[in-house]
Amino acid sequence: MPRILIPPSADVLPGKLADWRRALAKHYKRLGRTSRLRRFMSVLPNSSLKTIADHASPDIVLGIEADGRVIGVLEIFKGADAHAEIGISVEDAYQGKGFGKALFLDGLSKAEQLGVRTADLYFASENLGIRSLVSSAGGQIVQRGAECEAHIDIAHCKECRETTRDAPDRGKVRFLH
């Protein structure tokens, strides 16, 4: 009988920036070819992913766990004027099972708690999962060739966050911080 995984909620990963960078590097390297393309808009080798992780300076990193490890991350990079850029990725084997949605909704909620009112995401145009999440949050998507830019007014996503709060307890999401 197959095991059914119920996505937990996301949480800030423990530790400081150096810990987050190590966790990001491990996570990025577990992403398959298509996931790397969708997240970074290029199929990057492990050495490049390590460099990206080593230089990342997110204000907060949320992680979602399954099978005893972090299988998805959402990074929030705060900018000026209550704005942020968000990066999100979920390991291939866990895509399409609600982990990305849980991570995304919890991430928007956490961003709002940090004073963020608007957020952008950049992703490959073929990333239908992110397209769906952005649309469900009331976001706008601008496509430029193979790349997309999404703009989200976080206040418009209050209803989807309420839906998440009303759902049965999904467990604990880990925040890296």
C-alpha positions as CSV (number, residue, x, y, z in Angstrom):
1,M,0.0,0.0,0.0
2,P,1.5,3.4,-1.0
3,R,2.3,5.8,1.8
4,I,0.5,9.1,1.6
5,L,2.4,12.2,2.7
6,I,0.4,15.2,4.1
7,P,2.3,18.4,3.6
8,P,3.2,20.1,6.9
9,S,3.2,23.8,7.2
10,A,6.5,25.6,6.6
11,D,8.8,27.0,9.3
12,V,11.9,29.2,9.5
13,L,15.0,27.0,9.3
14,P,17.1,27.1,12.4
15,G,20.5,28.7,12.6
16,K,22.1,31.7,11.1
17,L,23.0,32.7,7.5
18,A,25.9,30.2,7.3
19,D,23.5,27.4,8.3
20,W,20.9,28.6,5.8
21,R,23.6,28.6,3.0
22,R,24.6,25.0,3.8
23,A,20.9,23.9,3.8
24,L,20.3,25.7,0.5
25,A,23.3,24.1,-1.1
26,K,22.2,20.6,-0.1
27,H,18.6,21.3,-1.3
28,Y,19.7,22.8,-4.6
29,K,21.9,19.8,-5.4
30,R,18.9,17.5,-4.8
31,L,16.9,19.3,-7.5
32,G,16.7,17.4,-10.8
33,R,17.4,18.9,-14.2
34,T,13.8,20.2,-14.8
35,S,13.5,21.6,-11.3
36,R,16.8,23.5,-11.7
37,L,15.6,24.9,-15.0
38,R,12.3,26.0,-13.4
39,R,14.0,27.6,-10.4
40,F,17.1,29.1,-11.8
41,M,16.0,29.4,-15.5
42,S,19.1,27.4,-16.4
43,V,20.3,23.8,-15.8
44,L,23.2,24.6,-13.5
45,P,25.9,22.2,-12.4
46,N,26.3,21.5,-8.7
47,S,29.4,23.8,-8.5
48,S,27.3,26.7,-9.7
49,L,24.5,25.9,-7.2
50,K,27.0,25.8,-4.4
51,T,28.3,29.2,-5.5
52,I,24.7,30.6,-5.5
53,A,24.0,29.2,-2.1
54,D,27.4,30.5,-0.7
55,H,26.5,34.0,-1.8
56,A,22.8,34.0,-0.9
57,S,21.7,36.6,1.6
58,P,18.0,35.9,2.2
59,D,16.3,37.7,5.1
60,I,14.6,34.5,6.0
61,V,14.5,30.9,4.7
62,L,11.5,28.7,5.3
63,G,11.7,24.9,4.8
64,I,9.2,22.2,4.5
65,E,10.1,18.7,5.7
66,A,9.3,15.1,4.6
67,D,11.0,11.9,5.2
68,G,13.2,13.5,7.9
69,R,14.8,16.2,5.7
70,V,14.1,19.6,4.2
71,I,12.6,18.9,0.7
72,G,11.5,22.4,-0.2
73,V,12.6,25.9,0.6
74,L,11.3,29.4,0.2
75,E,13.7,32.3,0.4
76,I,12.6,35.9,1.2
77,F,14.9,38.8,0.1
78,K,13.5,42.0,1.5
79,G,14.0,45.2,-0.5
80,A,12.9,48.8,-0.1
81,D,9.3,50.0,0.3
82,A,7.9,46.9,2.0
83,H,8.8,44.8,-1.1
84,A,10.5,41.4,-1.4
85,E,11.7,38.9,-3.9
86,I,10.8,35.3,-3.3
87,G,12.5,32.1,-4.5
88,I,10.9,28.7,-4.1
89,S,11.8,25.2,-5.0
90,V,10.6,21.7,-4.1
91,E,12.5,18.4,-4.7
92,D,11.2,16.5,-7.8
93,A,9.7,13.5,-5.9
94,Y,7.6,15.8,-3.8
95,Q,6.2,18.1,-6.5
96,G,2.5,18.0,-7.3
97,K,1.6,16.8,-3.7
98,G,0.8,20.1,-2.0
99,F,4.3,20.7,-0.5
100,G,4.9,23.8,-2.7
101,K,1.5,25.2,-2.0
102,A,2.0,24.8,1.7
103,L,5.4,26.4,1.5
104,F,4.2,29.2,-0.7
105,L,1.2,30.1,1.5
106,D,3.1,30.0,4.7
107,G,5.9,32.0,3.0
108,L,3.5,34.8,2.0
109,S,2.1,34.8,5.6
110,K,5.6,35.0,7.0
111,A,6.6,37.8,4.5
112,E,3.6,39.8,5.6
113,Q,4.6,39.3,9.3
114,L,8.0,40.8,8.3
115,G,6.2,43.9,6.9
116,V,6.3,42.9,3.3
117,R,3.3,44.1,1.3
118,T,4.3,43.1,-2.3
119,A,6.5,40.4,-3.7
120,D,8.0,39.3,-7.0
121,L,9.0,35.8,-8.2
122,Y,11.0,35.1,-11.3
123,F,10.6,31.7,-12.9
124,A,10.7,29.7,-16.2
125,S,7.5,30.1,-18.2
126,E,7.0,26.3,-18.3
127,N,6.7,26.2,-14.5
128,L,3.0,25.6,-14.3
129,G,3.1,24.9,-10.5
130,I,4.3,28.4,-9.7
131,R,1.9,29.9,-12.3
132,S,-1.0,28.3,-10.5
133,L,0.2,29.4,-7.1
134,V,0.7,33.0,-8.2
135,S,-2.7,33.0,-9.8
136,S,-4.4,31.6,-6.7
137,A,-2.8,34.4,-4.7
138,G,-4.2,37.0,-7.1
139,G,-0.8,37.8,-8.6
140,Q,-0.1,39.1,-12.0
141,I,2.3,37.3,-14.4
142,V,4.3,39.0,-17.1
143,Q,5.9,36.6,-19.6
144,R,9.0,37.6,-21.5
145,G,10.0,34.7,-23.8
146,A,11.0,31.8,-21.7
147,E,11.0,33.7,-18.4
148,C,8.2,35.0,-16.2
149,E,8.0,37.7,-13.6
150,A,5.2,37.5,-11.1
151,H,3.9,40.4,-8.9
152,I,1.9,39.7,-5.8
153,D,0.1,42.1,-3.5
154,I,0.2,40.0,-0.4
155,A,-3.0,41.6,1.0
156,H,-4.9,39.9,-1.9
157,C,-3.9,36.5,-0.6
158,K,-5.5,36.8,2.8
159,E,-8.4,34.5,1.7
160,C,-6.0,31.7,0.6
161,R,-4.0,32.0,3.9
162,E,-7.3,31.8,5.8
163,T,-8.1,28.6,3.9
164,T,-4.7,27.2,5.0
165,R,-5.4,28.1,8.6
166,D,-8.8,26.3,8.5
167,A,-7.2,23.1,7.2
168,P,-6.4,20.2,9.5
169,D,-3.1,20.5,11.3
170,R,-0.4,19.6,8.8
171,G,2.5,19.4,11.2
172,K,5.4,21.7,11.6
173,V,7.3,23.6,8.9
174,R,10.8,24.5,9.7
175,F,12.2,28.0,9.4
176,L,15.9,28.4,8.9
177,H,17.1,31.3,10.9
